[in-house]
Amino acid sequence: MPVPGKPRVSKDRPETASISRRRQLSAGAAIAVTALFAAGCGAVSASSGPAGLQQQISAGDQAAAATRAAPSQPPAAGPASTALPAGRRIRGRDVTAIGDSVMSASVLALKNALPGIYIDAKPDREMPAGLAIIRRLASSGQLRPVVVLGLGTNFLVTHSQLQQLVALIGPDRRLVLVNTYVPDGWSKQVNRTEAAFVQQHPDIVLADWYDTIIHRQYLLWPDHVHPMLPGTNVYARLIAKAVQATRTVTGPSAGTAPVLANGSDVTAPAGAGG
């Protein structure tokens, strides 16, 4: 049972990319963050990682493209078309997932956890690009009833952007926000923004990748951002858990505790080491 007043969170973490911009961020005041915005922070670049990581992300890119090319039957336009049948377990074909290189590295595991899922994940992606994809899918009738968004590895996420996201998906779809893990102050800024937003919107499920992976860093590549293959299974199980948690959401209501999905009960794969 969720603790009253605390978000319901799903935890499962990592991602690849160069961390040069992030290391400039201090955990300090907003004025320091503003200065970094003006100066320009560097994105996490998967292409600078180990060959194995690059191959993993390349395979993920191909697998994600296959999920987008697969024949789909998007619901007809209209408010009722985005509502899920009550009591039914959510299937992969009900889910649209948008993300960056952390999700891209985990595509194969996500497809296994949620067969039929639609995935659009690319390295170096930031929130504005994610919003543009969601806008296009929504306007073409292809946005599914549950939307999973995993961005924030490459640049900060703002309250205004999250408001735009909620407006784009509409009141009848369900949203899972996946927070971030980067080994410095960057992800803390993103995660604080998302946690505060979820507190204000208890109809959103927070998938807590940060808390899921922080004590399992042996599952990450040496960049301490992206999951190795065993870690992608933990990531995928976290997302699947968060997606199912959206079934308990009945809509925005004052005084309702947010839903938090975490990986405290997600077992790391046997034999994983590092």
C-alpha positions, 0 to 999 in steps of 0.5 A: 500500500502506498504511504499517504502523501508520498508518490507511488513510484516505480524504480529502475535506472540508467542511460548512456551519453557523455556527462561533460555538461552535467558535471558542471551542474552543482547541487546548489541554488537555481541561480547556478542552474540558470547560469549553466543554461546560459553557458550551455551544458554538454549532453551525455553522448552514447557514441563516446562509450564502450563498443559494447554499449554502442552496439547495444544502443544500435541494436535497440535503435533497430528494435525500436524502429521495428515496433514503430513499423509494425502494423497497428490499429490506433483507436478512433479519434474521440475522448472515449477511445483513449480509455482503457477497459476497467480491470484489464491488465495493460498490454504492450499494444496499449503503451507508447514509450518515448525516451533517450539513450537509456531507454534505447539501450533497454529496448529489447528488454522492454519488448519482452516485458511489454510485447507490442509496445511502441518505442521511440528512443534515441540518444541525445534526445531532450524534452522538446524533441519528445514533446514534438513526437507526442504532439505528432502521434496525438494529432495523427491518432496514434498515441496509445492510452498509456504514455511512458516518457523517459527523458532528462539524461541530456538536459533539464526538464522544466515544470512548463514542459511537463505542463505541455506534456499533460496537455498534449496527452489529454485527460483520458490517457495515463502517464508514466514519468521515468526519472533519471540517474546520472552520477552528479547533480544533474539528475537531482535537478530533473528528479526534483522537478518531476517529483514536485510535478507528480505531487501536484498531479496524483494521476501520474505514475512516477517510475523511480529509476534513480532509486532502483539503480543507485544501489545496483551500479554493477548493472551499469556500464562504466559511464555509470549512466546506461544499463548493461544487458542485465540492468536493462531487464531491471529497467524493463521490469520497473517500466512494466510495473509502473504501467500496470500501476496506472490501472489504480489511477482514477484521475486527478483529485485533491488529497490523493497520494501520487502513485510511485513505482519503485524497484525495491522488489525488483530482483537483479539478474542472477550472475550479474556482476561488475 
